[in-house]
Amino acid sequence: MDALNQATAMCIDENELGTFFEKLNQQIGSVKEFVSFCIMYKEYKRVIKKLDFNDMLIMALTAPPLKVRALFIDEAQDLSLLQWKVIKHWAQAIEYVCVCGDDDQSIYKFSGATPTGMFDFQNSENAKKVVLEQSHRLPKRVFNIAVELQKSMGDRVEKEYQPRDEKGIVTYCNDDVS
């Protein structure tokens, strides 16, 4: 089920489900079984007249845009491609759209999140980018470790920000109890 939800969130075409499943490299069944499950699940929902979350997002793409003046999106680094499509659909008719997030904090790639979605949105909508330059969360020692970890991250947008003034404490725990 997780693989199907991820594929839908990533807007994987039904004809590409088998290829998508192969790339996941999971030992939970064959490609044929996965594609068969996808077809049966879709039919099951139709028969029992139920929707899942992704179905609602797909329906939102054909519904009239929201009639609101402002839209605030928080934790945008964890939105899927399908969710971004809904936001772009809504944004057409909304005067003020504020998208907030930090690609360094993205934790939902496994479920189809697109951390670069914020920056794709910024470019496609010609939006103004504002980077908060001061962390109120990270003391200096934690900040320095985070900066080192960020160097190994791909698909990351470079940004400058400063840690809190205090030094902070970093404690390492060793799992080796011999």
C-alpha positions as CSV (number, residue, x, y, z in Angstrom):
1,M,0.0,0.0,0.0
2,D,2.9,2.4,0.9
3,A,4.4,1.9,-2.6
4,L,1.0,2.7,-4.3
5,N,0.5,5.8,-2.1
6,Q,4.1,7.0,-2.9
7,A,3.6,6.4,-6.6
8,T,0.4,8.4,-6.6
9,A,1.9,11.2,-4.6
10,M,4.8,11.4,-7.0
11,C,2.3,11.5,-10.0
12,I,3.6,8.2,-11.4
13,D,1.5,7.3,-14.5
14,E,-0.4,4.1,-14.2
15,N,1.5,2.7,-17.2
16,E,4.8,3.3,-15.2
17,L,3.8,1.6,-12.0
18,G,5.8,-1.6,-12.8
19,T,8.9,0.4,-13.5
20,F,8.4,2.5,-10.4
21,F,8.0,-0.7,-8.3
22,E,11.2,-2.3,-9.7
23,K,13.2,0.8,-8.8
24,L,11.9,0.6,-5.2
25,N,13.8,-2.7,-5.0
26,Q,11.5,-4.1,-2.2
27,Q,11.2,-7.7,-1.5
28,I,7.4,-7.6,-1.0
29,G,6.2,-9.3,-4.1
30,S,6.6,-9.3,-7.9
31,V,5.9,-6.4,-10.2
32,K,3.0,-8.3,-11.6
33,E,1.5,-8.7,-8.1
34,F,2.0,-5.0,-7.4
35,V,0.3,-3.8,-10.6
36,S,-2.5,-6.3,-10.0
37,F,-2.9,-4.9,-6.4
38,C,-3.1,-1.3,-7.8
39,I,-5.9,-2.3,-10.2
40,M,-7.8,-4.2,-7.6
41,Y,-7.5,-1.4,-5.0
42,K,-8.8,1.2,-7.4
43,E,-11.7,-1.1,-8.2
44,Y,-12.4,-1.8,-4.6
45,K,-12.6,1.9,-3.7
46,R,-15.0,2.4,-6.6
47,V,-17.2,-0.5,-5.5
48,I,-17.4,0.6,-1.8
49,K,-17.6,4.3,-2.8
50,K,-14.6,5.4,-0.7
51,L,-11.7,7.8,-1.3
52,D,-8.2,7.9,0.1
53,F,-6.2,11.1,0.7
54,N,-4.6,11.0,-2.8
55,D,-8.0,10.6,-4.4
56,M,-9.1,13.8,-2.6
57,L,-6.0,15.7,-3.9
58,I,-6.7,14.5,-7.4
59,M,-10.3,15.7,-7.1
60,A,-9.0,19.1,-5.9
61,L,-7.2,19.5,-9.2
62,T,-10.5,19.6,-11.1
63,A,-12.5,21.6,-8.5
64,P,-12.7,25.4,-8.7
65,P,-9.8,27.2,-7.0
66,L,-10.4,28.3,-3.4
67,K,-12.1,31.6,-2.9
68,V,-9.7,33.1,-0.3
69,R,-7.4,36.1,-0.3
70,A,-4.4,34.4,1.3
71,L,-2.9,30.9,1.5
72,F,-0.2,29.9,3.9
73,I,1.7,26.6,3.4
74,D,3.9,25.4,6.2
75,E,6.4,22.5,6.2
76,A,6.4,22.8,2.4
77,Q,9.6,20.7,2.2
78,D,7.4,17.6,3.0
79,L,4.8,18.1,0.2
80,S,4.5,15.7,-2.6
81,L,4.4,16.5,-6.3
82,L,0.6,15.9,-6.2
83,Q,0.2,18.3,-3.3
84,W,2.3,20.9,-5.2
85,K,0.0,20.6,-8.2
86,V,-3.0,21.3,-6.0
87,I,-1.3,24.4,-4.5
88,K,-0.4,25.7,-8.0
89,H,-4.0,25.1,-9.0
90,W,-5.3,27.1,-6.0
91,A,-2.6,29.8,-6.3
92,Q,-4.0,30.9,-9.7
93,A,-6.9,32.6,-7.9
94,I,-5.3,33.6,-4.6
95,E,-3.8,37.1,-4.2
96,Y,-1.2,36.2,-1.5
97,V,0.5,32.8,-1.2
98,C,3.2,32.2,1.4
99,V,5.2,29.0,1.3
100,C,7.4,28.2,4.3
101,G,9.8,25.3,4.7
102,D,13.4,24.2,4.9
103,D,14.7,21.6,2.5
104,D,17.3,20.7,5.2
105,Q,14.4,19.4,7.3
106,S,12.8,17.2,4.7
107,I,11.9,13.8,6.2
108,Y,9.2,12.4,4.0
109,K,10.9,11.5,0.7
110,F,9.9,7.9,1.4
111,S,6.3,8.9,0.9
112,G,6.8,11.0,-2.2
113,A,7.8,14.4,-0.7
114,T,9.6,16.7,-3.1
115,P,11.9,19.0,-1.0
116,T,12.8,21.0,-4.1
117,G,9.1,21.8,-4.6
118,M,9.4,25.1,-2.8
119,F,12.1,26.3,-5.2
120,D,10.3,25.0,-8.2
121,F,7.2,26.9,-7.0
122,Q,9.4,30.0,-6.5
123,N,10.7,29.8,-10.0
124,S,7.4,28.9,-11.8
125,E,5.4,31.6,-9.9
126,N,8.2,34.2,-9.9
127,A,7.9,34.4,-6.1
128,K,10.0,36.4,-3.8
129,K,12.4,34.2,-1.7
130,V,13.1,35.2,1.9
131,V,15.7,33.2,3.9
132,L,15.7,33.5,7.7
133,E,19.2,34.3,8.6
134,Q,19.2,33.6,12.3
135,S,18.5,30.2,13.9
136,H,16.8,30.5,17.2
137,R,17.0,26.7,17.7
138,L,20.6,25.7,17.1
139,P,23.5,26.6,19.4
140,K,26.9,26.9,17.9
141,R,28.2,23.3,18.4
142,V,25.0,21.7,17.0
143,F,25.1,24.2,14.1
144,N,28.6,23.2,13.2
145,I,27.7,19.5,13.1
146,A,24.6,20.3,11.0
147,V,26.8,22.3,8.5
148,E,29.1,19.3,8.1
149,L,26.2,17.0,7.5
150,Q,24.7,19.4,4.9
151,K,27.8,19.2,2.8
152,S,26.9,15.5,2.0
153,M,23.3,16.3,1.0
154,G,22.3,16.4,-2.6
155,D,19.4,18.5,-4.0
156,R,20.0,21.1,-1.3
157,V,19.6,24.9,-1.8
158,E,22.5,26.8,-0.3
159,K,21.6,29.3,2.3
160,E,23.3,31.4,4.9
161,Y,22.1,31.4,8.5
162,Q,23.7,31.9,11.9
163,P,23.3,29.8,15.1
164,R,22.2,31.0,18.5
165,D,24.8,32.8,20.5
166,E,25.3,30.1,23.1
167,K,27.9,27.3,22.7
168,G,25.6,24.3,23.3
169,I,26.4,20.8,24.3
170,V,27.0,17.8,22.0
171,T,27.1,14.4,23.7
172,Y,28.0,11.3,21.7
173,C,26.6,8.0,22.8
174,N,28.4,4.8,22.0
175,D,26.3,1.7,21.4
176,D,29.3,-0.5,22.0
177,V,28.8,-1.8,25.6
178,S,31.6,-4.4,25.7
